[in-house]
């Protein structure tokens, strides 16, 4: 059994390699100070819990479920609408990547990587996205006492459930398991040389919430500002915008099916 220092070194080495190979993130402070500081914060916490889970021989898939329930707890705390519970819920969403660091690292360390683990991670990512959307919607409902935010939440959940691509292997095939990195990676990296006619699509894609870490952190920061500065009122538009974009995404999904040429 490794000691906690060895576990920490293993976790850092593994994730730094993934960051560099997959995202071209060199983990230096000056290239991306925020990413550097947040990643260190999350990895330090993850190191301790990884040591505990290794000690207790916890299955990596169990840790994935713990991460899902962790996110659900964040939604419940925001819904309770107490100042302390809202802050605690936001902290949970800020640190929600930690279970993802741990389950993959333990699976790699114990050589327990599997197809079901890969598919479970894809499912967990969808659940985590929807729990944060739910938290934002509940926060706005409590703040403005307006049912429109609950209707938006219902619409977002429905469109995500109706979009077959979330449940399609062909759609999820761009996220694959890399034996070299022992991690889930994106097969085709984003390219900046996009044709001009796709600019509108990229604009919508940028504001569409997919669970991206920086997008999530920005919303958390805006909510904290709203909790402390009365005149700031920005977050209210997000569920309305997400609902509209989810409808467009669902329409695009069905369009791809109807326009598919037969072989």
C-alpha positions, -999 to 999 in steps of 0.1 A, spaced: 0 0 0 14 34 -10 17 62 16 -2 94 10 29 112 -5 33 84 -31 -4 86 -39 -2 124 -43 28 120 -66 10 94 -87 -21 115 -90 -2 146 -100 20 128 -125 -10 111 -142 -31 142 -145 -3 165 -156 4 140 -185 -33 140 -194 -35 178 -193 -4 181 -215 -13 154 -241 -50 161 -243 -54 198 -237 -19 212 -243 -19 226 -208 17 227 -196 7 233 -159 27 264 -156 14 293 -135 21 321 -161 3 303 -190 -29 299 -170 -28 311 -134 -65 302 -126 -62 267 -141 -30 261 -122 -43 272 -88 -77 254 -91 -61 222 -103 -36 222 -74 -65 228 -50 -86 200 -64 -56 176 -67 -46 182 -31 -80 173 -18 -83 144 -43 -49 130 -31 -62 126 5 -95 109 -6 -77 87 -31 -55 74 -3 -85 67 19 -103 49 -10 -72 29 -18 -70 20 19 -106 8 20 -103 -9 -14 -133 11 -28 -143 2 -64 -137 31 -89 -173 28 -101 -185 33 -65 -165 66 -64 -183 77 -96 -217 72 -79 -204 91 -49 -195 120 -72 -231 119 -86 -246 120 -52 -222 147 -42 -235 169 -70 -272 161 -61 -264 172 -26 -252 205 -40 -285 210 -58 -304 202 -26 -284 227 -6 -290 255 -31 -327 247 -31 -329 250 7 -323 288 1 -303 295 32 -272 317 27 -249 291 42 -265 262 23 -262 281 -10 -225 288 -4 -219 252 6 -238 240 -25 -217 263 -47 -186 249 -31 -197 214 -40 -201 223 -76 -167 241 -76 -151 209 -64 -172 184 -83 -143 174 -106 -125 158 -76 -144 124 -77 -136 123 -115 -99 127 -107 -101 99 -81 -121 72 -99 -99 73 -130 -67 74 -110 -77 44 -89 -89 24 -119 -55 31 -136 -35 22 -104 -54 -10 -98 -57 -18 -136 -95 -19 -133 -103 3 -163 -134 -11 -181 -160 -3 -207 -187 0 -181 -165 24 -162 -161 45 -194 -199 45 -200 -206 52 -164 -184 83 -166 -203 96 -196 -236 91 -178 -223 108 -147 -212 138 -168 -248 142 -181 -262 139 -145 -237 164 -131 -245 189 -159 -283 187 -151 -278 189 -114 -260 222 -118 -286 235 -142 -312 225 -115 -293 243 -88 -292 275 -109 -329 272 -117 -338 266 -80 -317 296 -69 -335 319 -94 -369 305 -85 -363 312 -48 -349 346 -56 -376 359 -80 -405 336 -70 -412 330 -107 -423 296 -121 -407 304 -154 -374 290 -141 -390 257 -131 -405 255 -166 -371 262 -181 -356 234 -160 -383 210 -171 -377 219 -207 -339 215 -204 -343 181 -187 -368 169 -213 -347 180 -243 -316 163 -229 -336 131 -223 -351 132 -258 -317 138 -275 -308 103 -286 -272 112 -291 -265 112 -254 -274 75 -255 -258 67 -288 -224 50 -290 -217 68 -323 -222 102 -306 -201 93 -276 -174 77 -297 -155 110 -298 -148 104 -261 -127 73 -259 -105 55 -234 -68 60 -241 -47 30 -230 -16 52 -232 -30 78 -208 -53 55 -189 -80 81 -191 -110 92 -211 -99 116 -239 -115 135 -268 -105 118 -301 -107 149 -323 -92 180 -308 -108 214 -314 -94 233 -344 -94 270 -346 -95 274 -384 -133 273 -385 -151 284 -417 -168 318 -414 -202 304 -421 -200 284 -388 -194 314 -366 -231 316 -356 -230 279 -347 -198 285 -326 -215 315 -309 -244 293 -298 -221 265 -288 -201 288 -266 -232 298 -246 -247 264 -245 -241 248 -211 -224 214 -214 -208 213 -179 -175 230 -188 -155 238 -158 -147 274 -165 -183 281 -175 -195 266 -143 -170 286 -122 -181 318 -139 -217 312 -130 -208 304 -95 -189 337 -93 -218 356 -107 -242 341 -81 -217 350 -53 -217 386 -66 -255 386 -66 -256 374 -31 -234 403 -20 -242 431 -44 -280 438 -47 -278 457 -80 -261 429 -99 -287 409 -118 -272 388 -146 -279 351 -138 -316 353 -144 -312 351 -182 -292 318 -182 -320 292 -179 -340 311 -206 -310 311 -229 -302 274 -221 -338 264 -228 -337 280 -262 -303 265 -270 -314 230 -259 -343 232 -283 -319 241 -311 -296 212 -301 -325 188 -301 -338 201 -335 -303 197 -349 -301 162 -335 -334 152 -353 -324 170 -384 -292 149 -386 -313 117 -385 -338 128 -411 -311 141 -435 -289 110 -431 -283 94 -465 -290 57 -469 -260 36 -478 
